Protein backbone atom coordinates (compact mmCIF):
# COMPACT_ATOMS: atom_id res chain seq x y z
CA UNK A 1 0.00 0.00 0.00
CA UNK A 2 2.87 2.35 0.89
CA UNK A 3 4.43 1.74 -2.56
CA UNK A 4 1.15 2.61 -4.30
CA UNK A 5 0.95 5.91 -2.38
CA UNK A 6 4.58 6.73 -3.24
CA UNK A 7 3.99 5.93 -6.94
CA UNK A 8 0.75 7.95 -6.89
CA UNK A 9 2.48 10.92 -5.27
CA UNK A 10 5.34 10.76 -7.77
CA UNK A 11 2.84 10.72 -10.64
CA UNK A 12 1.00 13.74 -9.23
CA UNK A 13 4.19 15.69 -8.60
CA UNK A 14 6.04 14.64 -11.75
CA UNK A 15 6.34 17.33 -14.45
CA UNK A 16 4.21 16.79 -17.53
CA UNK A 17 6.38 19.00 -19.63
CA UNK A 18 5.87 22.26 -17.79
CA UNK A 19 3.46 21.51 -14.93
CA UNK A 20 2.95 18.60 -12.57
CA UNK A 21 -0.16 16.47 -12.90
CA UNK A 22 -1.23 17.65 -9.45
CA UNK A 23 -1.01 21.30 -10.51
CA UNK A 24 -3.01 20.51 -13.65
CA UNK A 25 -5.71 18.74 -11.60
CA UNK A 26 -5.96 21.56 -9.06
CA UNK A 27 -5.91 24.18 -11.83
CA UNK A 28 -8.61 22.27 -13.71
CA UNK A 29 -10.71 22.05 -10.55
CA UNK A 30 -10.45 25.80 -9.92
CA UNK A 31 -11.20 26.57 -13.59
CA UNK A 32 -14.21 24.25 -13.36
CA UNK A 33 -15.56 26.13 -10.33
CA UNK A 34 -15.10 29.47 -12.09
CA UNK A 35 -16.80 28.16 -15.25
CA UNK A 36 -19.69 26.61 -13.27
CA UNK A 37 -20.20 29.81 -11.27
CA UNK A 38 -20.20 31.92 -14.43
CA UNK A 39 -22.53 29.51 -16.20
CA UNK A 40 -25.04 29.47 -13.33
CA UNK A 41 -24.88 33.25 -12.99
CA UNK A 42 -25.60 33.68 -16.70
CA UNK A 43 -28.40 31.11 -16.46
CA UNK A 44 -30.05 32.98 -13.60
CA UNK A 45 -29.68 36.39 -15.31
CA UNK A 46 -31.35 35.02 -18.46
CA UNK A 47 -34.12 33.59 -16.28
CA UNK A 48 -35.53 36.96 -15.18
CA UNK A 49 -38.41 38.99 -16.48
CA UNK A 50 -36.08 41.98 -16.93
CA UNK A 51 -33.98 39.92 -19.35
CA UNK A 52 -37.05 38.65 -21.22
CA UNK A 53 -38.48 42.10 -21.83
CA UNK A 54 -35.11 43.65 -22.68
CA UNK A 55 -36.06 42.92 -26.31
CA UNK A 56 -38.63 45.45 -27.48
CA UNK A 57 -40.42 42.63 -29.35
CA UNK A 58 -41.35 41.07 -26.02
CA UNK A 59 -41.84 44.27 -24.04
CA UNK A 60 -44.14 45.89 -26.61
CA UNK A 61 -46.15 42.80 -27.48
CA UNK A 62 -46.65 39.93 -25.07
CA UNK A 63 -45.57 41.77 -21.91
CA UNK A 64 -48.08 44.56 -22.52
CA UNK A 65 -50.79 41.93 -22.98
CA UNK A 66 -49.81 40.09 -19.81
CA UNK A 67 -50.22 43.28 -17.74
CA UNK A 68 -53.98 43.03 -18.22
CA UNK A 69 -54.29 39.44 -16.93
CA UNK A 70 -54.78 37.84 -13.55
CA UNK A 71 -51.28 36.39 -13.74
CA UNK A 72 -49.89 39.96 -13.54
CA UNK A 73 -52.14 41.57 -10.94
CA UNK A 74 -54.65 39.89 -8.64
CA UNK A 75 -56.18 40.05 -5.18
CA UNK A 76 -53.55 37.75 -3.62
CA UNK A 77 -50.52 39.63 -4.94
CA UNK A 78 -48.95 36.48 -6.40
CA UNK A 79 -47.49 37.39 -9.77
CA UNK A 80 -46.19 35.17 -12.53
CA UNK A 81 -43.22 36.39 -14.54
CA UNK A 82 -42.15 35.30 -18.03
CA UNK A 83 -39.81 32.52 -16.82
CA UNK A 84 -42.47 31.13 -14.47
CA UNK A 85 -44.58 30.14 -17.46
CA UNK A 86 -41.99 29.66 -20.18
CA UNK A 87 -39.05 28.02 -18.38
CA UNK A 88 -39.30 24.79 -16.34
CA UNK A 89 -38.01 24.96 -12.78
CA UNK A 90 -36.13 21.62 -12.74
CA UNK A 91 -32.49 22.13 -13.78
CA UNK A 92 -32.30 19.58 -16.60
CA UNK A 93 -35.63 20.71 -18.07
CA UNK A 94 -34.50 24.34 -17.72
CA UNK A 95 -31.27 23.66 -19.65
CA UNK A 96 -33.17 21.86 -22.42
CA UNK A 97 -35.61 24.80 -22.68
CA UNK A 98 -32.75 27.34 -22.73
CA UNK A 99 -31.11 25.44 -25.60
CA UNK A 100 -34.44 25.41 -27.44
CA UNK A 101 -34.94 29.13 -26.75
CA UNK A 102 -31.55 29.97 -28.21
CA UNK A 103 -33.12 29.32 -31.63
CA UNK A 104 -35.77 31.92 -30.84
CA UNK A 105 -33.08 34.60 -30.49
CA UNK A 106 -32.61 34.39 -34.26
CA UNK A 107 -36.06 35.92 -34.63
CA UNK A 108 -34.86 38.99 -32.80
CA UNK A 109 -31.47 39.17 -34.53
CA UNK A 110 -32.93 38.89 -38.02
CA UNK A 111 -35.96 41.07 -37.34
CA UNK A 112 -38.56 38.33 -37.91
CA UNK A 113 -40.91 39.88 -35.34
CA UNK A 114 -39.39 43.32 -34.75
CA UNK A 115 -42.61 45.23 -35.49
CA UNK A 116 -46.14 44.74 -34.18
CA UNK A 117 -47.33 43.84 -37.69
CA UNK A 118 -44.65 41.15 -38.12
CA UNK A 119 -45.35 39.83 -34.64
CA UNK A 120 -49.07 39.53 -35.37
CA UNK A 121 -48.30 37.78 -38.68
CA UNK A 122 -46.28 35.15 -36.79
CA UNK A 123 -48.46 35.06 -33.69
CA UNK A 124 -50.34 31.86 -34.52
CA UNK A 125 -47.12 29.91 -35.19
CA UNK A 126 -45.49 31.25 -32.03
CA UNK A 127 -48.55 30.35 -29.97
CA UNK A 128 -48.77 26.87 -31.49
CA UNK A 129 -45.12 26.24 -30.61
CA UNK A 130 -45.84 27.09 -26.97
CA UNK A 131 -49.06 25.06 -26.89
CA UNK A 132 -47.23 22.07 -28.36
CA UNK A 133 -44.42 22.41 -25.84
CA UNK A 134 -46.80 22.69 -22.89
CA UNK A 135 -48.91 19.78 -24.15
CA UNK A 136 -45.78 17.61 -24.49
CA UNK A 137 -44.62 18.32 -20.93
CA UNK A 138 -48.12 18.01 -19.38
CA UNK A 139 -48.23 21.76 -18.68
CA UNK A 140 -45.31 21.43 -16.28
CA UNK A 141 -44.87 25.18 -15.83
CA UNK A 142 -48.56 25.58 -14.92
CA UNK A 143 -48.26 22.80 -12.38
CA UNK A 144 -45.32 24.50 -10.68
CA UNK A 145 -47.88 26.88 -9.17
CA UNK A 146 -51.25 25.18 -9.68
CA UNK A 147 -51.37 21.83 -7.91
CA UNK A 148 -54.29 19.58 -8.84
CA UNK A 149 -54.22 17.91 -5.40
CA UNK A 150 -55.03 21.23 -3.70
CA UNK A 151 -57.77 22.47 -6.02
CA UNK A 152 -60.98 23.31 -4.20
CA UNK A 153 -63.63 22.24 -6.70
CA UNK A 154 -66.36 23.87 -4.62
CA UNK A 155 -64.82 27.28 -5.39
CA UNK A 156 -64.86 26.62 -9.15
CA UNK A 157 -67.68 27.01 -11.63
CA UNK A 158 -69.66 23.86 -12.35
CA UNK A 159 -68.04 23.49 -15.77
CA UNK A 160 -64.49 24.03 -14.46
CA UNK A 161 -65.05 21.65 -11.56
CA UNK A 162 -66.33 18.96 -13.92
CA UNK A 163 -63.45 19.36 -16.38
CA UNK A 164 -60.79 19.42 -13.66
CA UNK A 165 -62.19 16.38 -11.87
CA UNK A 166 -62.60 14.31 -15.04
CA UNK A 167 -60.48 15.19 -18.10
CA UNK A 168 -57.60 16.70 -16.13
CA UNK A 169 -57.69 14.10 -13.36
CA UNK A 170 -57.49 11.11 -15.70
CA UNK A 171 -54.76 12.66 -17.86
CA UNK A 172 -56.97 12.96 -20.95
CA UNK A 173 -56.26 16.70 -21.06
CA UNK A 174 -53.67 19.04 -19.66
CA UNK A 175 -53.93 22.70 -18.58
CA UNK A 176 -53.06 24.20 -21.97
CA UNK A 177 -55.88 22.31 -23.71
CA UNK A 178 -58.44 24.61 -22.09
CA UNK A 179 -56.41 27.59 -20.92
CA UNK A 180 -54.89 28.93 -24.13
CA UNK A 181 -54.64 32.70 -23.97
CA UNK A 182 -54.59 32.76 -20.18
CA UNK A 183 -51.79 35.34 -20.13
CA UNK A 184 -51.66 36.63 -23.71
CA UNK A 185 -54.12 37.51 -26.43
CA UNK A 186 -55.11 34.66 -28.67
CA UNK A 187 -54.27 34.54 -32.36
CA UNK A 188 -56.87 33.69 -34.98
CA UNK A 189 -58.25 30.43 -33.55
CA UNK A 190 -59.87 29.05 -36.72
CA UNK A 191 -59.27 25.31 -36.87
CA UNK A 192 -58.00 24.98 -33.28
CA UNK A 193 -59.72 22.09 -31.47
CA UNK A 194 -62.26 23.25 -28.90
CA UNK A 195 -62.55 26.85 -30.18
Order of alpha helices (4+ residues) and beta strands (2+ residues): alpha-alpha-alpha-alpha-alpha-alpha-alpha-alpha-alpha
